[in-house]
Amino acid sequence: MPSDNNQEMFPIVDEQGNITGAATRGECHSGSKLLHPVIHLHVFNSEGDLYLQKRPEWKDIQPGKWDTAVGGHVDLGESVEIALKREVREELGITDFTPELLTSYVFESDREKELVFVHKTVYDGELHPSDELDGGRFWTVEEIKENLGKGIFTPNFEGELKKVSLLPSLYPSSVPTPPLSK
């Protein structure tokens, strides 16, 4: 069974993305809270459906859950842009796409702390999920809405949906309240 390489080297960064050191994957995922950079790419088709990958059962974090189309670590010595292109090619076989940087933020769980660089793209070509994934598919906004909070998606994905207003119809920014009567 495949497994993650716990000796893989990651840069350690501050919240602005400046490199302050290096550590192994094992050290970064041990509860140390060493801040390390990752990339996310949300892949939409032209109908507005969102592609999600299914994480394989052998992953050390969130096995078997549905997650962002592409997510991966920035390796030591690699830029965010190079890591994004590498991960998209490795995970989905896409080499020709135009990413749009949406934001970056710090995500923290009980095991790790990541500086997440969030991108999106629209892509209607063929997708070829690699063996790193347990497949994937496009989800309609309605399907995503119906499955939120049911343990199907990773907490990272659910939190990011809200944080970056990726699907605005899921989280209306404000609902007007009626005036108070006297």
Accessible surface in RSA format (square Angstrom, percent):
REM  Atomic radii and reference values for relative SASA: ProtOr
REM  Chains: A
REM  Algorithm: Lee & Richards
REM  Probe-radius: 1.40
REM  Slices: 20
REM RES _ NUM      All-atoms   Total-Side   Main-Chain    Non-polar    All polar
REM                ABS   REL    ABS   REL    ABS   REL    ABS   REL    ABS   REL
RES MET A   1   193.41 100.2 112.20  74.3  81.21 193.4 100.06  85.1  93.35 123.7
RES PRO A   2    78.48  57.2  63.31  57.7  15.17  55.1  76.13  62.9   2.35  14.6
RES SER A   3    89.46  75.6  63.85  85.2  25.61  59.0  32.91  70.1  56.54  79.2
RES ASP A   4    22.84  16.0   8.10   8.1  14.74  34.9   6.05  14.2  16.79  16.7
RES ASN A   5    88.84  61.3  77.02  74.4  11.82  28.5  33.42  80.4  55.43  53.6
RES ASN A   6    75.13  51.8  71.01  68.6   4.12   9.9  14.01  33.7  61.13  59.1
RES GLN A   7   132.10  73.9 122.84  89.8   9.26  22.1  58.72 125.0  73.38  55.7
RES GLU A   8    47.52  27.3  41.29  31.2   6.23  14.8  23.34  45.2  24.17  19.7
RES MET A   9    80.40  41.6  73.60  48.7   6.80  16.2  63.57  54.0  16.83  22.3
RES PHE A  10     0.51   0.3   0.51   0.3   0.00   0.0   0.51   0.3   0.00   0.0
RES PRO A  11     2.34   1.7   2.34   2.1   0.00   0.0   2.34   1.9   0.00   0.0
RES ILE A  12    20.59  11.7  20.59  15.3   0.00   0.0  20.59  14.8   0.00   0.0
RES VAL A  13     6.58   4.3   1.45   1.3   5.13  12.4   1.45   1.3   5.13  13.9
RES ASP A  14    47.93  33.6  41.18  41.0   6.75  16.0  29.89  70.4  18.04  18.0
RES GLU A  15   101.45  58.2  85.87  65.0  15.58  37.1  23.13  44.7  78.32  63.9
RES GLN A  16   142.43  79.6 108.78  79.5  33.65  80.1  56.29 119.8  86.14  65.3
RES GLY A  17    25.49  31.4   0.00   N/A  25.49  31.4   5.78  15.9  19.71  44.1
RES ASN A  18    86.92  59.9  81.96  79.2   4.96  12.0  24.85  59.8  62.07  60.0
RES ILE A  19   109.04  62.1  78.69  58.6  30.35  73.2  78.69  56.7  30.35  82.4
RES THR A  20    93.64  66.6  51.79  52.5  41.86  99.8  54.34  73.0  39.30  59.4
RES GLY A  21    32.38  39.9   0.00   N/A  32.38  39.9  31.31  85.9   1.07   2.4
RES ALA A  22    49.60  45.6  19.31  29.8  30.28  68.9  19.31  27.2  30.28  80.2
RES ALA A  23     4.91   4.5   3.47   5.4   1.44   3.3   4.91   6.9   0.00   0.0
RES THR A  24    23.61  16.8  23.61  23.9   0.00   0.0  19.89  26.7   3.72   5.6
RES ARG A  25    23.12   9.7  23.12  11.8   0.00   0.0   0.00   0.0  23.12  14.0
RES GLY A  26    24.45  30.2   0.00   N/A  24.45  30.2  18.83  51.7   5.62  12.6
RES GLU A  27    88.39  50.7  83.98  63.5   4.41  10.5  34.36  66.5  54.04  44.1
RES CYS A  28     0.00   0.0   0.00   0.0   0.00   0.0   0.00   0.0   0.00   0.0
RES HIS A  29     9.00   4.9   6.12   4.3   2.88   7.4   6.32   6.5   2.68   3.1
RES SER A  30    81.43  68.8  39.90  53.2  41.53  95.7  42.27  90.0  39.17  54.9
RES GLY A  31    33.09  40.8   0.00   N/A  33.09  40.8  13.21  36.2  19.88  44.5
RES SER A  32    54.33  45.9  20.51  27.4  33.82  77.9  32.92  70.1  21.41  30.0
RES LYS A  33    71.45  34.9  59.96  36.8  11.49  27.4  36.22  32.6  35.24  37.5
RES LEU A  34    62.61  34.9  60.60  43.4   2.01   5.1  62.61  44.0   0.00   0.0
RES LEU A  35    15.89   8.8  13.13   9.4   2.76   6.9  13.13   9.2   2.76   7.4
RES HIS A  36     0.08   0.0   0.08   0.1   0.00   0.0   0.08   0.1   0.00   0.0
RES PRO A  37     6.70   4.9   6.21   5.7   0.49   1.8   6.21   5.1   0.49   3.0
RES VAL A  38     4.49   3.0   4.49   4.1   0.00   0.0   4.49   3.9   0.00   0.0
RES ILE A  39     0.00   0.0   0.00   0.0   0.00   0.0   0.00   0.0   0.00   0.0
RES HIS A  40    14.57   8.0  14.57  10.1   0.00   0.0   0.97   1.0  13.60  15.8
RES LEU A  41     0.00   0.0   0.00   0.0   0.00   0.0   0.00   0.0   0.00   0.0
RES HIS A  42     0.08   0.0   0.08   0.1   0.00   0.0   0.00   0.0   0.08   0.1
RES VAL A  43     0.00   0.0   0.00   0.0   0.00   0.0   0.00   0.0   0.00   0.0
RES PHE A  44    21.98  11.0  21.98  13.6   0.00   0.0  21.98  13.3   0.00   0.0
RES ASN A  45    19.16  13.2  16.95  16.4   2.21   5.3   4.66  11.2  14.50  14.0
RES SER A  46    77.54  65.5  43.04  57.4  34.50  79.5  34.41  73.3  43.14  60.4
RES GLU A  47   138.62  79.6 103.31  78.2  35.31  84.1  56.24 108.8  82.38  67.3
RES GLY A  48    32.36  39.9   0.00   N/A  32.36  39.9  28.51  78.2   3.85   8.6
RES ASP A  49    32.39  22.7  32.30  32.1   0.10   0.2   0.51   1.2  31.88  31.8
RES LEU A  50     0.81   0.5   0.59   0.4   0.22   0.6   0.59   0.4   0.22   0.6
RES TYR A  51     7.78   3.6   7.76   4.4   0.02   0.1   6.38   4.8   1.40   1.7
RES LEU A  52     0.00   0.0   0.00   0.0   0.00   0.0   0.00   0.0   0.00   0.0
RES GLN A  53     6.92   3.9   6.92   5.1   0.00   0.0   0.00   0.0   6.92   5.3
RES LYS A  54    60.01  29.3  60.01  36.8   0.00   0.0  10.26   9.2  49.76  53.0
RES ARG A  55    35.37  14.9  35.37  18.0   0.00   0.0   1.71   2.3  33.67  20.4
RES PRO A  56     8.96   6.5   8.57   7.8   0.39   1.4   8.96   7.4   0.00   0.0
RES GLU A  57   124.78  71.6 106.68  80.7  18.10  43.1  56.53 109.3  68.25  55.7
RES TRP A  58    49.93  20.0  30.10  14.6  19.83  46.6  31.65  16.9  18.28  29.7
RES LYS A  59    38.01  18.5  31.04  19.0   6.97  16.6   9.74   8.8  28.26  30.1
RES ASP A  60    47.35  33.2  29.14  29.0  18.21  43.1  34.00  80.0  13.35  13.3
RES ILE A  61    26.55  15.1  23.63  17.6   2.92   7.0  26.55  19.1   0.00   0.0
RES GLN A  62    49.68  27.8  41.94  30.6   7.74  18.4   5.97  12.7  43.70  33.1
RES PRO A  63    59.55  43.4  48.37  44.1  11.18  40.6  48.37  39.9  11.18  69.5
RES GLY A  64    19.07  23.5   0.00   N/A  19.07  23.5   4.15  11.4  14.92  33.4
RES LYS A  65    58.04  28.3  57.70  35.4   0.33   0.8  29.32  26.4  28.71  30.6
RES TRP A  66    41.00  16.5  41.00  19.8   0.00   0.0  27.97  14.9  13.03  21.1
RES ASP A  67    18.26  12.8  18.26  18.2   0.00   0.0   0.00   0.0  18.26  18.2
RES THR A  68     1.72   1.2   1.28   1.3   0.44   1.0   1.20   1.6   0.51   0.8
RES ALA A  69     0.08   0.1   0.00   0.0   0.08   0.2   0.00   0.0   0.08   0.2
RES VAL A  70     0.00   0.0   0.00   0.0   0.00   0.0   0.00   0.0   0.00   0.0
RES GLY A  71    24.55  30.3   0.00   N/A  24.55  30.3  12.77  35.1  11.78  26.4
RES GLY A  72    11.97  14.8   0.00   N/A  11.97  14.8  10.41  28.6   1.56   3.5
RES HIS A  73    22.99  12.6  21.57  15.0   1.42   3.6  16.97  17.5   6.01   7.0
RES VAL A  74     3.67   2.4   3.60   3.3   0.06   0.1   3.60   3.1   0.06   0.2
RES ASP A  75    36.41  25.5  36.41  36.2   0.00   0.0  15.02  35.4  21.39  21.3
RES LEU A  76    80.44  44.8  59.13  42.3  21.31  53.6  59.13  41.5  21.31  57.4
RES GLY A  77    79.20  97.7   0.00   N/A  79.20  97.7  42.27 116.0  36.93  82.7
RES GLU A  78    33.51  19.2  16.71  12.6  16.80  40.0  14.22  27.5  19.30  15.8
RES SER A  79    52.43  44.3  36.90  49.2  15.53  35.8  45.04  95.9   7.39  10.4
RES VAL A  80    28.61  18.8  26.08  23.6   2.53   6.1  26.08  22.7   2.53   6.9
RES GLU A  81   111.11  63.8 110.26  83.4   0.85   2.0  56.89 110.0  54.22  44.3
RES ILE A  82   102.87  58.5 102.38  76.3   0.49   1.2 102.46  73.8   0.41   1.1
RES ALA A  83     0.00   0.0   0.00   0.0   0.00   0.0   0.00   0.0   0.00   0.0
RES LEU A  84     4.00   2.2   4.00   2.9   0.00   0.0   4.00   2.8   0.00   0.0
RES LYS A  85   118.78  57.9 116.43  71.4   2.35   5.6  59.76  53.8  59.03  62.9
RES ARG A  86    39.76  16.7  39.27  20.0   0.49   1.2  29.73  40.6  10.03   6.1
RES GLU A  87    13.39   7.7  13.39  10.1   0.00   0.0   0.00   0.0  13.39  10.9
RES VAL A  88     0.00   0.0   0.00   0.0   0.00   0.0   0.00   0.0   0.00   0.0
RES ARG A  89   121.31  50.9 114.66  58.4   6.66  15.8  40.96  56.0  80.35  48.7
RES GLU A  90    68.04  39.1  51.89  39.3  16.14  38.4  31.06  60.1  36.97  30.2
RES GLU A  91     8.21   4.7   8.21   6.2   0.00   0.0   0.00   0.0   8.21   6.7
RES LEU A  92     0.00   0.0   0.00   0.0   0.00   0.0   0.00   0.0   0.00   0.0
RES GLY A  93    38.26  47.2   0.00   N/A  38.26  47.2  16.96  46.5  21.30  47.7
RES ILE A  94     0.73   0.4   0.00   0.0   0.73   1.8   0.37   0.3   0.36   1.0
RES THR A  95   108.63  77.3  73.45  74.5  35.18  83.8  49.46  66.4  59.17  89.4
RES ASP A  96   122.87  86.1 112.70 112.2  10.17  24.0  34.57  81.4  88.30  88.1
RES PHE A  97    30.52  15.3   4.16   2.6  26.35  68.6  11.42   6.9  19.10  54.7
RES THR A  98   115.38  82.1 104.83 106.3  10.55  25.1  71.70  96.3  43.67  66.0
RES PRO A  99    47.48  34.6  29.10  26.5  18.38  66.8  29.22  24.1  18.26 113.5
RES GLU A 100    91.68  52.6  87.26  66.0   4.42  10.5  37.87  73.2  53.82  43.9
RES LEU A 101   105.25  58.6  79.10  56.6  26.15  65.7  79.10  55.6  26.15  70.4
RES LEU A 102    56.33  31.4  24.73  17.7  31.60  79.4  27.45  19.3  28.88  77.7
RES THR A 103    50.72  36.1  41.00  41.6   9.72  23.2  24.83  33.4  25.89  39.1
RES SER A 104    52.27  44.2  31.90  42.6  20.37  46.9   2.71   5.8  49.56  69.4
RES TYR A 105    27.02  12.6  18.80  10.7   8.22  21.4  26.02  19.6   1.00   1.2
RES VAL A 106    46.31  30.5  23.93  21.7  22.38  53.9  23.93  20.8  22.38  60.7
RES PHE A 107    36.79  18.4  34.45  21.3   2.34   6.1  36.79  22.3   0.00   0.0
RES GLU A 108    92.07  52.9  65.66  49.7  26.41  62.9  21.85  42.3  70.22  57.3
RES SER A 109    35.17  29.7  23.26  31.0  11.91  27.4  32.57  69.4   2.60   3.6
RES ASP A 110   124.72  87.4  98.72  98.3  26.00  61.5  47.69 112.2  77.03  76.8
RES ARG A 111    88.29  37.1  88.29  45.0   0.00   0.0  41.68  57.0  46.61  28.2
RES GLU A 112     5.12   2.9   5.12   3.9   0.00   0.0   0.00   0.0   5.12   4.2
RES LYS A 113    49.84  24.3  49.84  30.6   0.00   0.0   3.35   3.0  46.49  49.5
RES GLU A 114    11.24   6.5  11.24   8.5   0.00   0.0   0.00   0.0  11.24   9.2
RES LEU A 115     3.35   1.9   3.35   2.4   0.00   0.0   3.35   2.4   0.00   0.0
RES VAL A 116     0.85   0.6   0.85   0.8   0.00   0.0   0.85   0.7   0.00   0.0
RES PHE A 117    32.39  16.2  32.39  20.1   0.00   0.0  32.39  19.6   0.00   0.0
RES VAL A 118     0.00   0.0   0.00   0.0   0.00   0.0   0.00   0.0   0.00   0.0
RES HIS A 119    11.24   6.1  11.24   7.8   0.00   0.0   3.25   3.4   7.99   9.3
RES LYS A 120    69.45  33.9  69.30  42.5   0.15   0.3  13.80  12.4  55.65  59.3
RES THR A 121     6.66   4.7   1.45   1.5   5.21  12.4   5.23   7.0   1.44   2.2
RES VAL A 122    95.65  62.9  71.89  65.1  23.76  57.3  71.89  62.5  23.76  64.4
RES TYR A 123    41.01  19.1  38.26  21.8   2.75   7.2  18.41  13.8  22.59  27.9
RES ASP A 124    94.46  66.2  55.92  55.7  38.54  91.1  38.15  89.8  56.32  56.2
RES GLY A 125    41.90  51.7   0.00   N/A  41.90  51.7  27.40  75.2  14.50  32.5
RES GLU A 126   128.50  73.8 114.85  86.9  13.65  32.5  52.68 101.9  75.82  61.9
RES LEU A 127    32.30  18.0  10.51   7.5  21.79  54.8  10.51   7.4  21.79  58.6
RES HIS A 128   106.63  58.3  98.61  68.5   8.02  20.5  66.05  68.1  40.58  47.2
RES PRO A 129    55.24  40.3  31.47  28.7  23.77  86.4  31.47  26.0  23.77 147.8
RES SER A 130    30.14  25.5  19.10  25.5  11.04  25.4  26.84  57.2   3.30   4.6
RES ASP A 131   131.52  92.1 113.91 113.4  17.61  41.6  45.92 108.1  85.60  85.4
RES GLU A 132    64.57  37.1  61.05  46.2   3.52   8.4  30.64  59.3  33.92  27.7
RES LEU A 133    15.56   8.7   3.86   2.8  11.71  29.4   3.86   2.7  11.71  31.5
RES ASP A 134    80.44  56.3  63.48  63.2  16.96  40.1   8.89  20.9  71.55  71.4
RES GLY A 135    28.94  35.7   0.00   N/A  28.94  35.7  24.58  67.5   4.36   9.8
RES GLY A 136    26.92  33.2   0.00   N/A  26.92  33.2   0.08   0.2  26.83  60.1
RES ARG A 137    94.32  39.6  90.60  46.2   3.72   8.9  53.54  73.2  40.78  24.7
RES PHE A 138    60.03  30.0  45.62  28.3  14.40  37.5  45.79  27.8  14.23  40.7
RES TRP A 139    10.36   4.2  10.21   4.9   0.15   0.4  10.21   5.4   0.15   0.2
RES THR A 140    58.11  41.3  57.96  58.8   0.15   0.4  55.13  74.1   2.98   4.5
RES VAL A 141    41.83  27.5  39.85  36.1   1.98   4.8  39.85  34.6   1.98   5.4
RES GLU A 142    94.08  54.0  92.30  69.8   1.78   4.2  47.16  91.2  46.92  38.3
RES GLU A 143    55.81  32.0  55.65  42.1   0.16   0.4  23.51  45.5  32.30  26.4
RES ILE A 144     0.22   0.1   0.22   0.2   0.00   0.0   0.22   0.2   0.00   0.0
RES LYS A 145    92.57  45.2  81.23  49.8  11.34  27.0  43.16  38.8  49.41  52.6
RES GLU A 146    98.73  56.7  85.51  64.7  13.23  31.5  38.25  74.0  60.49  49.4
RES ASN A 147    29.37  20.3  29.37  28.4   0.00   0.0   0.14   0.3  29.23  28.3
RES LEU A 148    42.52  23.7  26.71  19.1  15.82  39.8  26.92  18.9  15.61  42.0
RES GLY A 149    67.99  83.8   0.00   N/A  67.99  83.8  34.07  93.5  33.91  76.0
RES LYS A 150   136.25  66.5 102.68  63.0  33.57  79.9  72.93  65.6  63.32  67.4
RES GLY A 151    45.98  56.7   0.00   N/A  45.98  56.7  29.96  82.2  16.02  35.9
RES ILE A 152    57.47  32.7  51.70  38.5   5.77  13.9  56.76  40.9   0.71   1.9
RES PHE A 153     3.87   1.9   0.00   0.0   3.87  10.1   0.00   0.0   3.87  11.1
RES THR A 154     0.89   0.6   0.89   0.9   0.00   0.0   0.89   1.2   0.00   0.0
RES PRO A 155    73.19  53.3  59.94  54.6  13.25  48.2  67.08  55.4   6.11  38.0
RES ASN A 156    20.69  14.3  19.53  18.9   1.16   2.8   3.28   7.9  17.41  16.8
RES PHE A 157     0.18   0.1   0.00   0.0   0.18   0.5   0.18   0.1   0.00   0.0
RES GLU A 158    37.43  21.5  34.71  26.3   2.72   6.5  12.42  24.0  25.02  20.4
RES GLY A 159    38.90  48.0   0.00   N/A  38.90  48.0  35.31  96.9   3.59   8.0
RES GLU A 160     1.29   0.7   0.11   0.1   1.18   2.8   0.11   0.2   1.18   1.0
RES LEU A 161     0.28   0.2   0.16   0.1   0.12   0.3   0.16   0.1   0.12   0.3
RES LYS A 162   130.86  63.8 120.68  74.0  10.17  24.2  66.86  60.2  64.00  68.2
RES LYS A 163   117.40  57.3  82.26  50.5  35.14  83.7  44.20  39.8  73.19  78.0
RES VAL A 164    26.43  17.4   2.69   2.4  23.73  57.2  10.33   9.0  16.10  43.7
RES SER A 165    69.13  58.4  58.91  78.6  10.22  23.6  26.88  57.2  42.26  59.2
RES LEU A 166    15.83   8.8   2.23   1.6  13.59  34.2   4.81   3.4  11.02  29.7
RES LEU A 167     9.10   5.1   7.53   5.4   1.57   3.9   8.67   6.1   0.44   1.2
RES PRO A 168    90.78  66.2  85.96  78.4   4.82  17.5  87.68  72.4   3.11  19.3
RES SER A 169    73.08  61.8  51.45  68.7  21.63  49.8  55.20 117.5  17.88  25.1
RES LEU A 170    20.11  11.2   0.71   0.5  19.41  48.8   0.71   0.5  19.41  52.2
RES TYR A 171    66.54  31.1  53.20  30.3  13.34  34.7  46.32  34.8  20.22  24.9
RES PRO A 172    89.21  65.0  66.17  60.3  23.04  83.8  73.21  60.4  16.00  99.4
RES SER A 173   120.45 101.8  77.49 103.4  42.96  99.0  56.93 121.2  63.52  89.0
RES SER A 174    90.49  76.5  68.24  91.1  22.25  51.2  44.65  95.1  45.84  64.2
RES VAL A 175   109.87  72.3  93.51  84.7  16.36  39.4  94.51  82.1  15.36  41.7
RES PRO A 176   122.48  89.3  97.43  88.8  25.05  91.1 109.46  90.4  13.02  80.9
RES THR A 177   118.09  84.0  95.23  96.5  22.87  54.5  66.65  89.5  51.44  77.8
RES PRO A 178   111.50  81.3  95.11  86.7  16.38  59.6 102.63  84.7   8.87  55.1
RES PRO A 179   127.52  92.9 101.81  92.8  25.70  93.4 113.35  93.6  14.17  88.1
RES LEU A 180   173.00  96.3 148.90 106.5  24.09  60.6 151.03 106.1  21.96  59.1
RES SER A 181   112.83  95.3  78.57 104.9  34.26  78.9  47.61 101.4  65.22  91.4
RES LYS A 182   249.15 121.5 172.29 105.7  76.87 183.0 149.87 134.9  99.28 105.8
END  Absolute sums over single chains surface
CHAIN  1 A     9623.1       7266.7       2356.4       5267.5       4355.6
END  Absolute sums over all chains
TOTAL          9623.1       7266.7       2356.4       5267.5       4355.6
